[in-house]
Each structure stands twice: as structure tokens, then as C-alpha cells.
Amino acid sequence: MIKRQSLLVLTALIVYSGVIAAQQTMVTATVAVMSGKKTKSHNASDVVIWLSSTDGAVIKPAAVNQSSRPRLLQKDKSFQPHILVVPVGSLVQFPNRDPFFHNVFSLFEGKRFDLGLYETGSTRDVLFDKPGISYIFCNIHAEMSAVVIALSTPYYGISDRRGQIVIPDVPPGRYTLRVWYEGALPDALSALTREITIGNATSAIGLLRVPASNPTQEHKNLYGRDYTPPAPASPTYEHP
């Protein structure tokens, strides 16, 4: 009798899991980076979209796997990758793989931090504990920049070079769609925010035209001053 009851419970769980899985939807979208009325370029990568619930339901963030932590590598005087999207609560690694010092910092919006000077082969960590967009720089090398986007929803995607975006396993319902692109102005991105309805099986958002303005904003260093080249005798200087 006990075995029969256990079998019935197991069967019910399997059926329930199948129903839940069947209710998950694959959301797709295509983005085109625009300049005026024309497509800006064939490379439409690094456009980020995400979905937030509009009915007040709490969306559980994606589980943070600390055994395979996200990282923003410093190599060849650049951050790799340039755009990093992580769940809120992620501890992001900042390893230095250049043969000279770096000083990673962020003072604008998002997470504010200063990692100080650290040498090749070493790593510093930053906990992104709140949602937001963090613009990352190096206090020594003005040409280095990156963006870390911390989200409180697991439903997000990043476009490839063709502008294709796929967000898997989205439950049907009403969502607020938000778009971010580094080369677009905040007002233009806000205009793309809208409510959408996700149905069963698959849901195509369609074409999103992202107006790019290519803002050339020069940033200051950690102390709010213009960058100055390091002296050749400095440990931050790149030796041949």
C-alpha cells in the first residue's frame, strides 16, 4: 500500500513538473541599431533587454553560482567582456592579466567602488548587491571601460552581431520590457520601455529599433581630474 502511494505521488510530481515546463516560453527579439532612419551598422551586438513583472509578482533572481563566478578580465589594456550582465548578489572577479598595474573603479550610478592599485596575476572582487548599471574604468588607462548590469530578474538577453536575442523559460504573463544600449541616450531608451504579454510555447517581441547617438563622453579619473600619462619610472608604466 505504501509503495503504491509513493508511486502515485511520484507520478503526480512528474506530471506537475511536465505541466510547469510546458508553461515556460521562449521569448525572441531582433534589434537594429539605428542612426536617423538608417541602420547604423551590421554589428548589432551588446543590446540588453530584460523583463520585469507588471502585476506585482516577485520575480526570483537567477541563482548565483559562486563556483563559476562571472569575471571582467583586464588584458591588453581592455576589459573582457565589455558588457557583463549578472544577477543581483553576484560576486564579480576582476583579474589583472596585463604585465603592469591597474586600478579599477566605478563612481557613476550602479555600484560605487575603488579597487586600488594591483599587479599582474592578482584578482580583486566586487559584490553587486543591488540592481543597477555600473560604468567601469581604470584610473591609469583612460581608454579602458566596461559596463556591468546587475538585474533582479532572470529573464534577460544580450543581442549577437545580427541583433538576435533569445530569453528562455519565461512564464506566460504581463511584463515590462526594458532596453539598454551603451550608444543610446537615456531618453531614447526610456521611449522603448513598454508592457508586453508573453503567451505559451514561443513569443516573438519583433523588431526593436534602437536609436544610437554615439555620445563621445570623456570621463575623468578617480579623483575627478583629467588623465595624465604615468611617468616611465612608475610601476604603472607599460614596459616593452
N, C-alpha and C positions, 0 to 999 in steps of 0.2 A: 504493500500500500504506500509506504514511504517512498519507494523507488518510483512508483507511478506518479506521485505528487511532484517529486523532484523533476521527473521528465516533463510533466505538464508546465511547471514553472520555467524550465529551461527553454521549452518550445515557445512559450509566451514571450520570453525575453528576446529570443531570436527574431520572432515576428515583429516585436516592437522596435528592435534595432533596425530591421529592414524598412519599416514604415518611416522612421526618423531619417534614415539615409535617403529614402526616396523623396523626402521633402526638401532635401538640400538642392540648391540651384546653382548652376554655373553661370556667372554674370560675365558678359563680354562687352567690350567697348573698343572704339577706334578713335584715336586723337590725331588731329592735324595741327601742326604749329603754323600759325598764320602771320603774315606781315601785310597789313592792309587787307585786301581781298584775295591775295595770292598766298599759296603755300610757301612757307619760308624756306624749307629745305627738305631733302629726302630723309633726314635723320630726325625722327620724332620721338626719340628716346627720352627717358627720365621725366616723363609726366606722371605724377602720382594722383590717383583718385582713391577715395575711401567712402564707406557707407556708415552712417550713424542712424540709430533707430529714431523715428519721429513720434512713436506712440508712448514714449516714456519708459519703455522697457530697458532694463540694464543689459548691455552687451558685455559679456565676459571677454576681457582682452585675451589675445593669443597667449598660450602658455609659454613662459620664458624658460628655454632650455639652457641652463648655465653651463652644461658640459660642452656645448658648442657655441660659445659666446660670439656675438657679432663683433667685428673689428673694423677700424678705419686705419689702414696701413699707411705709413709715411715712407715713401720710396720715390727716388728721382725728383725730389722736391715737389711732390704732389701727394694728395690724399687719394687712396684707392679703397673702395669706390668713391666717386664724387658725391653720389646721393645714397644715403643709407636710411631705410625705414625700419623701425624696430617697435616692438610692443612696449607700452609703458612698464617700467620695472626692469628694463634690460640694463645689464652692466656691460658697457661697450669698451673694448680694448683699443688702445692707441699705441701700437708698437712702432718703434723707430728702426727702420731698416736702411737708413741713409748713413754714410760714413762721417756724419757730423751731427751737431746738436739740433734739436727742435724745441720749440716752446708753444704748445698747442693751447689755444684759449677760445672762449666764446663769451661775448658780453652783450649780444643783441638778441632780445626776445628769448624764447625757449630756456634752455639750461645755461646758467652762467658759471664758468669755471676758468681756472688758470692752472695748468699742469706744471708750470715752471720748466726750467731747462732740464732736458735729459738726453743721455748719449745714445749712440748706436747700440742696438741689441737689447735695449731696455724697453719696458712697456708701462704705461700708466692706464688706469681705468676710470671711467665716469659712469655713475648711475643716473640714468634718465628716468626719474621717478614721477614726472608729470607730463601730460600731453603738451606738445608744442613743437615749433620749428626752430632749430638751433643752427646758427651760421658759424662755422668753424674756421679758424685761421691759425697761422703760425706767426709768432711775434718777431721772428727773424727773417722769414722769407715771405714777402708781400704777395708773391704770385700763388701761394698755396691757399686753397679754400675748399670747403666741403659743406654739406648740409646733412644734418641728422634730424629726421622727422619721427617723433615718438607719438604713437597713436593708442587710444584706449579702445579701439575696435580691431578685431582680427580680419575684417573684410576690407582689404585694400589691394591695390595692384600698381605696378610700375610698367610703363609702356616700353616696348622694344623699339628698335630703329624704324620699324614700319608703322609704329603707332598702335600696335595691338596690345590690349590689356585683357587679362583673364583673372577673375576673382572666383575661386572655387568655394563650394559648400556654404552658400548663403541661404539661410532660411527665408521662405516667402514672407512678404510683409512690406510695410511702408518704411522708406529710408530717406535720409537727406544725403545727397551726393555732393561731395566737395572735391575740388580740383586744385592742384598746386603744380606750378612750373617756375623754375628759377628765373627764366627770362620774361615773365609776365608781371605786370603791375598788380598790386593788391586789389584795386577796384575792378580790374578785368577778371581776376579770379573769383571775386565775390559775385560777379554777374553770372558766373557759370554754376553757382550753387542752386540746387533745386531739389524738390521732392520727387521720388520715383517709386514705382510699385514693382516688386520682384515677385514673379509668378513661380510656377512649378517647372521642374526639369531644366530649362535654359531661359535666360533672359538677356536680350541684347539692348544695351543702352543706346547704341547707334553711334553716330559721328559727333565728336566733341571738337569744336574749333577753338583752339587756344591762341588768343592774340598775343604775340611776342613783341616786346618793345626794345629788347636788348639794352636794358639800362646799364650804363657803364659807371657804376658807383665805386669809386676808390675808397677803400676802408683805411682807417687809422690803425696804429699798432695798439698794443695792450694798454698803453698809457694815454691814448687819445692824441698821439703825435704822428707826424709823417715818418715813414720808414727811412732809415739811413743804412747804407751798406756796412756790414761788420768790418772791423779792421783786420788786415791779413794775419795779425798775431793772435786774434781772438780764437778761442776754441770752437766758436760757431762758424768759422770761416771754412769754406769748402776747399780742401787742398787737392791738388791734382794727383 
